[in-house]
């Protein structure tokens, strides 16, 4: 299906929210976007998570060949003063 940028971003975000993972190939097929566009969209969603959901991050898992939402390891350490 051909989606606008906003629709594609929301679609990818919903996939992360529901399934906690997405594959580049599946999103490219569904949203009809290029590889570079996919990377840009994931980057935008990463930025959103960093600002709105700082306890979570999007990472790429090479073994599973997919992008995953996981607890942010950096924010789990208390700040020592």
C-alpha positions as CSV (number, residue, x, y, z in Angstrom):
1,X,0.0,0.0,0.0
2,X,1.3,3.5,-0.8
3,X,1.4,5.5,2.4
4,X,2.3,9.2,3.0
5,X,5.4,9.9,5.2
6,X,3.2,10.5,8.3
7,X,1.2,7.4,7.7
8,X,4.3,5.3,7.2
9,X,5.9,6.6,10.4
10,X,2.7,5.8,12.3
11,X,2.6,2.4,10.8
12,X,6.2,1.6,11.8
13,X,5.6,3.1,15.3
14,X,2.5,0.9,15.7
15,X,4.5,-2.2,14.7
16,X,7.1,-1.4,17.3
17,X,4.4,-0.8,19.9
18,X,2.6,-4.1,19.2
19,X,5.3,-6.5,18.1
20,X,8.4,-4.9,19.7
21,X,10.2,-5.6,16.4
22,X,10.2,-4.9,12.7
23,X,12.1,-6.1,9.7
24,X,13.4,-3.8,7.1
25,X,12.1,-6.0,4.2
26,X,8.6,-6.3,5.6
27,X,8.2,-2.5,6.1
28,X,9.7,-1.8,2.7
29,X,7.2,-4.1,1.1
30,X,4.2,-2.9,2.9
31,X,5.0,0.9,2.8
32,X,6.6,0.8,-0.6
33,X,9.7,2.8,0.6
34,X,13.4,2.6,-0.3
35,X,16.1,1.3,2.0
36,X,17.4,4.8,2.7
37,X,13.8,6.1,3.5
38,X,13.4,3.2,5.9
39,X,16.6,4.1,7.7
40,X,15.5,7.8,7.9
41,X,12.1,6.8,9.3
42,X,13.6,4.5,12.0
43,X,16.0,7.4,12.9
44,X,13.0,9.7,13.4
45,X,11.2,7.1,15.5
46,X,14.4,6.6,17.5
47,X,14.5,10.3,18.2
48,X,10.9,10.2,19.3
49,X,11.6,7.4,21.7
50,X,14.6,9.3,23.1
51,X,12.4,12.3,23.9
52,X,9.1,10.8,24.8
53,X,10.0,7.2,26.1
54,X,13.6,7.6,27.3
55,X,13.5,4.3,29.1
56,X,13.3,2.5,25.8
57,X,15.4,2.5,22.7
58,X,15.4,1.0,19.2
59,X,18.3,-1.2,18.4
60,X,19.3,-3.4,15.4
61,X,19.8,-7.1,16.2
62,X,22.2,-8.5,13.5
63,X,21.5,-12.1,14.5
64,X,17.7,-11.8,14.1
65,X,18.1,-9.2,11.2
66,X,15.5,-6.9,12.7
67,X,15.0,-3.7,14.7
68,X,13.9,-4.2,18.3
69,X,12.4,-2.0,21.1
70,X,14.1,-2.7,24.4
71,X,14.7,-1.2,27.8
72,X,17.4,1.4,27.6
73,X,20.4,0.1,29.5
74,X,21.9,3.5,29.9
75,X,19.0,4.9,31.9
76,X,18.9,1.9,34.3
77,X,22.0,3.1,36.2
78,X,21.3,5.6,39.0
79,X,23.2,8.9,38.7
80,X,25.7,9.2,41.5
81,X,26.3,12.7,42.9
